């Protein structure tokens, strides 16, 4: 599941904030230069940030806080670290060398993700400069607290790689790293990174010097084993059978779903006790080329229905209009290429009933219908998302002979009667404590291939009826 907007505030303190306070005791409490997106008040000049000193402050929702810092040694790696002050805070980071007020419409680098944000600028970057401007955007309702730190680190050489072309062999001593970068060719592709010897591979879209602490992908935690693999001829294949994966013990691999990625930075590190000679290779294949014809045809139908539909925008607009801040209303959506195999593993021939508890714009409903479920049902609390899901299922039914009977209802999932379900999908990544039972069920979905039943949620629902 892909989170498309910020989570809703809770009362827990962000763990990274506590860590930052311990590591950087000298904090500077300031009133930042803050500009509301909706205000015409004249903005103050950006606040100055000193290297290696932490600023603790905050910014209101839909407002920017601006900063400026200078680098005297332009051969160093610039590291900008933004840590939310609490779980009530969600922030986006924008950096520029020209504009004094970088924003989502005017920036050179950006980092938009949940939790702590770290952005690195390498001296080999063509836009590297001696002066930088930083814009911090508050994404959550109310006040978004944060700490901001700028530091410098040693910059290592980064070797550029080409698709399907192995690098020259190199030797790494113990705990020594080599760094590479690859510019993605397609916006919807799968990228396979493989080393000729056993090395620790870490990759990131943000960090020119990724490591195990900040990597988005790591050979220590292979994310897509069994879904994408590489065969003996060196070709990436799409498979539901993990036994077909040809992962070898004498090499390291990473598989990346390169959706909307531009550049991937790679670290190859020798964690062995002896020097290692190796090379690495990157292979990129368009996602559509990997799909079997049957799945490819289903994907085309799916993509045609949702290509122009922005569920995150619909969700955020309604929540802001109605001042809804519940954590479980955070918007997220599936990736068809990765979700469809899960449905295939669960599906059995017959009149099975599929339910999505929190169906959003109906992506899972269409995927379930394309998979072959006869009865496809969804419940969604937000009215406008529910309307979008109903419209999508109507369009889908008008496009072709409907394989499924659709039912979409605007309701609370705990108040809806879905006891007829054979297979239930629920994403509980942002559920509050009172729905913790659903979180356990979400984990069970990865353990159970057939007869998936949300037992804990069913038990809770029955207790409410007593």
Order of alpha helices (4+ residues) and beta strands (2+ residues): beta-alpha-beta-beta-beta-beta-beta-beta-beta-beta-beta-beta-beta-beta-beta-beta-beta-beta-beta-beta-beta-beta-beta-beta-beta-alpha-alpha-alpha-beta-alpha-beta-alpha-beta-alpha-beta-beta-alpha-alpha
